[in-house]
Amino acid sequence: MDIRNIAIIAHVDHGKTTLVDQLLKQSGSFRENQAVAERAMDSNDIERERGITILAKATSVEWKGTRINIVDTPGHADFGGEVERILSMVDGVCLLVDAAEGPMPQTKFVTSKALALGLKPIVVLNKVDKPAADPDKALDEVFDLFANLGANDQQLDFPHLYASGIGGWADETLEGDRKDMSALFDLVLRHVEPPKQVARQDEPFQMLATTLGADNFLGRLLTGRVEAGRAKAGDTVKALSRDGQRVEQFRISKVLAFRGLTQQPIDEAVAGDIVTLAGMAKATVADTVCAPDIETALPAQPIDPPTISVTFGINDSPLAGRDGNKVQSRVIRERLMKEAETNVAIKVEDTPGGDAFVVSGRGELQMGVLIENMRREGFELSISRPRVIYQDIDGLRHEPIEEAIIDVDDEYTGAVVEKLTGNRKGDLVEMKPAGHGKTRIVAHVPSRGLIGYQGEFMTDTRGNGVLNRIFHSWAPYKGPIQGRRQGVLISMEDGVSVAYALWNLEERGKMFIGAQEQVYQGMIIGEHSRDNDLEVNPLKGKKLTNVRASGTDEAVRLTPPVRMSLEEAIAYIDDDELVEVTPKNIRLRKRYLDPHERKRQARAEA
């Protein structure tokens, strides 16, 4: 059977997973009466809740006797470690662009990787039925983007289609009959070349592993494209690391291939196809699985280095062990090491004490998703503020700079520009009207300046702004950046909070807790209205006497507390604070709970 391998690239929310849904439905991959979830490719709970693709996943459809292997890639740059490897499996890319928004930063990130590999793109202008859509302008912007990224003449001569993923149609012109996706299927067959590997079917077996999975029954699973030869279940093969060192020799226990949304056992893996092998114990991503007589490894894509690090520690608060059942450092270490195996963009290091682990990755969202997954598995953790990873280049300290692309209502542009270029040390690159009363701002800002900025940005723009960010380059250190301006309210007692005490504390600042909640000494219960920390007593009840009060008592009416999400809490804390994460609660606390210990540490650091 003829094969085509294609990856679908798009920015977050440009409709990639919805489009893949339509391709699966219209190619007959589902039975007539089969129950299929919406956004079928988003298999993970967090992906469904947040509406983002985190893990790269493959599927395959049949069209006119040809098998099309489709890889759905993550749209968020924090999960770019997935994307870089995935692109080595495919022969073409389908770039999906929102006809109203045009190409966005994450599109740029993945597209630059695809063009550098020499892949020929197909451009699909999606959501052309939106009221604000301007497909011609979006098409011009895509062409400019390709030219800026150094595309060759063949890549610049790309075909394009107009589509609506939710409407289930794609056409070569805007005036087409808007019936189905057949124009896209036919274009893939015409424009994407069959894999060159097909010609190497009679050579010894070679495959580059690009994603690692696990199955309760089959054990480790490695997915990749077969570069040469054939392989059947029962064959003996070996794994070589990127530098050609032998990792292990093993027998293939099963060969699986994607058929619709499921993986099914097949008799034989053939050069050019994307398959999954089972049976290995140690082999991992970027290793070459090959016949026993081959000595050289296939070249693998280098992965961009991590830019931020977070310390994962054991939960040592007075309330530790009440919600979760996985609290020991040994169990946390095992889980983090397992994550680092499957996710090559993450690095885990031990700290001298052994109670905490430094986890380095691409961004706050990637860390937030890892912590959220662990929390749901029953782990209790204490998490530090994210720190930027510096690099020494020519003896100078360099820090990561991110490109922030912001769409905001015209009236709020002043506040946004002032914040980014002022104490956050950013440089304004471009500012232009984006139509419909909005302005697009492009700025290069140090990663340190963007940590914790999302919440402030939403306040400044009344919730209407859209902030997209992506790693841009390394630049010389720009000097100190001011952190949080406000101090915090710290509990001085252990116990259960009392409504009357919180009511009296409201004039001191915003509360993070409500009445009848467990608190402990050193826990942060609110934000102070001034810039210093203040110790308060949230347990103090009303003094009662046996004399009846004249008139009625004042009714205690509490302002609802501010409840932070996991990412907001991690970005909010200062260097001397931690986030206590348990399956049921997210609490903020001081690193040192005892006030005398805090003063001693502050003196030592001064």
C-alpha positions, 0 to 999 in steps of 0.5 A, spaced: 500 500 500 502 507 498 504 511 504 504 518 506 507 521 512 504 528 514 504 532 521 499 537 522 502 544 525 498 549 528 498 555 534 494 553 540 486 554 538 487 554 531 483 548 530 488 542 529 485 537 533 478 539 530 480 538 523 483 531 525 477 529 527 473 531 521 479 527 517 478 521 521 470 521 520 470 522 513 475 517 511 471 512 514 475 510 520 469 510 525 463 505 524 457 508 523 454 507 530 461 508 533 461 513 539 467 518 538 469 523 543 469 530 541 477 532 539 478 525 539 486 526 539 486 529 546 486 523 550 489 526 556 484 529 562 488 535 562 488 536 554 481 535 555 480 540 560 484 545 558 483 544 550 490 544 548 494 538 545 500 536 550 503 530 547 504 528 540 500 523 537 499 519 531 493 516 527 492 513 520 487 514 515 485 510 508 484 515 502 483 512 495 488 506 497 493 510 500 495 510 507 496 517 510 499 517 517 497 523 520 501 526 526 498 531 531 503 536 534 502 540 540 501 547 539 504 550 545 512 551 545 513 549 552 512 542 549 516 543 543 521 537 545 515 533 542 515 537 536 522 536 534 523 529 534 516 528 531 518 532 524 523 527 523 518 521 522 514 525 516 515 527 509 510 533 509 507 538 513 500 541 513 500 548 516 494 550 519 493 558 520 487 561 523 484 566 518 483 571 523 489 571 527 494 569 522 500 566 523 502 566 531 509 565 535 508 557 536 506 556 529 513 560 527 517 555 532 514 549 529 515 551 522 522 553 522 524 546 525 520 543 519 523 548 514 530 547 516 529 539 515 527 541 508 519 539 508 514 541 503 508 545 507 501 545 505 497 551 508 490 551 510 487 557 512 482 555 517 476 558 520 474 562 514 467 562 516 469 567 522 466 574 522 473 577 523 476 572 518 481 575 513 484 569 509 488 574 504 491 578 509 493 571 513 496 568 506 500 574 505 503 573 512 504 566 512 508 567 505 512 573 509 513 568 515 516 563 510 521 568 507 523 570 514 525 563 516 529 562 510 525 557 506 527 555 499 524 557 492 520 550 492 517 551 500 515 558 498 511 555 492 506 552 497 499 550 495 493 553 500 486 551 501 481 554 505 477 550 510 473 550 516 474 544 521 468 545 525 464 545 518 468 539 516 470 542 509 476 544 505 476 547 498 481 550 493 477 557 493 473 561 497 467 560 493 467 552 493 461 548 494 464 547 501 462 539 502 467 535 505 475 534 506 476 531 499 480 537 497 485 536 503 486 529 502 487 529 494 492 535 495 496 531 500 496 525 495 499 530 490 503 534 494 507 530 499 512 525 496 511 517 498 517 516 503 524 515 500 525 509 505 520 505 501 526 503 496 530 501 502 526 495 504 531 489 502 536 492 506 538 491 514 532 493 519 533 500 522 528 505 525 529 511 529 525 512 536 521 518 536 516 517 542 516 513 548 510 510 551 508 504 556 503 499 556 501 495 562 501 489 558 506 490 553 511 494 557 515 499 554 513 502 547 517 505 542 514 509 536 518 511 530 519 511 522 522 505 519 528 507 515 530 501 512 528 493 512 523 490 515 521 487 522 517 482 525 515 480 532 520 475 534 526 478 530 532 479 535 534 487 534 539 491 538 538 499 540 544 504 539 544 510 543 545 517 539 553 516 539 553 509 537 554 506 544 550 499 544 544 500 549 541 493 549 539 487 545 532 484 545 527 480 541 521 484 538 515 482 542 510 485 538 509 490 532 503 495 532 501 500 527 496 506 527 489 504 524 484 510 526 485 511 533 487 505 535 494 501 535 493 494 532 498 488 531 501 487 524 505 482 521 511 486 519 514 493 519 516 495 512 521 501 511 517 508 510 511 506 515 510 509 522 510 503 527 510 501 534 515 496 537 515 492 544 520 488 548 525 493 550 527 494 557 532 500 556 532 503 549 529 510 549 527 516 545 533 518 540 536 511 540 536 507 533 533 500 533 537 496 528 539 489 526 544 486 530 550 487 524 549 494 524 554 499 528 552 506 526 546 510 529 542 514 525 542 522 526 537 524 531 535 531 532 538 535 538 533 538 543 533 545 545 536 546 552 531 547 558 530 555 560 527 554 567 528 550 573 523 548 579 525 545 585 520 539 587 521 537 594 517 533 599 511 536 603 514 538 610 508 542 612 504 540 619 498 538 614 503 533 610 500 526 609 493 528 610 490 528 602 496 524 599 499 517 599 505 518 596 509 523 600 516 520 600 522 523 597 524 516 594 517 515 591 517 522 588 524 521 585 522 515 581 516 518 578 520 524 576 525 519 573 520 516 569 517 523 566 524 525 564 525 518 560 519 519 556 519 527 556 526 529 553 525 536 554 525 535 562 532 534 566 532 532 573 537 533 578 538 531 585 540 536 591 545 535 596 540 533 602 536 528 598 529 531 600 528 535 593 530 535 586 531 540 581 527 539 575 529 543 568 524 544 562 521 549 557 516 553 561 511 554 567 506 551 563 510 544 562 512 544 569 504 546 571 502 540 567 507 535 570 505 537 577 498 537 576 499 530 573 503 528 579 497 531 584 492 527 581 496 521 582 496 522 589 503 525 590 504 531 595 509 536 594 512 543 595 514 547 589 519 553 589 519 559 585 521 558 577 528 560 576 531 562 569 537 558 567 543 562 565 548 560 560 556 562 560 557 565 553 564 568 552 565 569 559 559 573 560 552 571 563 547 570 558 539 569 560 533 567 555 529 572 552 522 570 549 518 574 544 511 576 547 506 577 541 500 580 545 493 582 542 490 587 546 484 592 546 487 599 544 485 603 550 490 598 554 496 598 550 499 604 554 499 600 561 502 593 557 507 597 554 509 601 560 509 594 564 514 590 559 519 596 557 519 598 564 521 594 570 521 588 566 526 590 562 523 588 555 524 591 548 519 593 544 520 591 537 513 592 533 506 595 534 501 595 529 493 596 529 490 589 528 483 591 526 477 591 530 479 596 535 485 591 537 493 593 537 498 587 536 505 588 540 511 584 539 516 585 544 523 581 546 522 580 554 527 576 559 524 570 561 525 572 568 520 578 567 515 574 564 515 569 570 508 571 574 506 577 569 500 573 566 495 575 572 498 582 572 497 582 564 489 579 565 488 585 570 491 590 566 487 588 560 480 587 564 481 579 561 481 581 554 488 581 552 491 575 549 499 573 550 503 568 547 510 567 548 516 563 545 523 562 546 527 567 542 534 567 543 540 568 549 542 575 551 547 578 556 544 579 563 540 585 563 540 586 571 536 585 577 528 585 575 523 587 581 519 581 583 512 582 587 511 589 590 506 587 595 508 583 602 504 577 604 499 576 611 502 570 614 499 566 620 502 566 627 498 560 629 496 553 628 488 551 627 482 553 624 480 560 621 475 564 624 470 568 620 470 574 625 478 574 625 478 574 617 473 580 617 477 584 621 483 582 617 480 584 611 482 592 611 489 589 611 489 586 604 486 580 600 485 574 603 487 567 600 483 563 605 476 562 607 473 561 614 473 554 617 480 552 613 486 549 616 492 553 617 498 553 620 504 557 623 508 560 617 502 559 612 501 565 607 493 566 608 493 573 604 496 579 600 498 585 604 496 592 602 503 594 603 510 592 601 512 588 608 510 581 610 505 581 616 504 576 621 497 575 623 492 571 627 486 568 623 484 564 629 482 570 634 474 569 636 470 575 638 471 576 646 464 574 649 461 576 656 455 575 660 452 582 659 448 583 653 450 588 648 446 594 646 443 593 639 445 588 634 451 585 633 455 587 627 454 581 621 460 578 619 460 578 611 466 576 608 469 578 601 470 571 597 477 569 598 482 569 592 483 562 589 489 561 585 490 556 580 497 552 580 500 556 575 498 562 578 500 560 585 507 558 582 508 564 579 506 569 585 510 566 590 517 569 592 524 566 593 523 565 600 516 561 599 513 555 597 507 552 594 504 546 598 501 541 593 496 536 595 491 532 591 485 536 594 489 543 596 494 548 593 497 552 599 502 558 599 507 558 605 514 561 607 520 556 606 521 557 614 515 556 618 518 559 624 518 566 625 525 566 628 528 562 623 526 567 618 529 573 621 535 569 622 535 567 614 534 574 612 540 576 616 544 571 614 543 573 606 543 580 608 
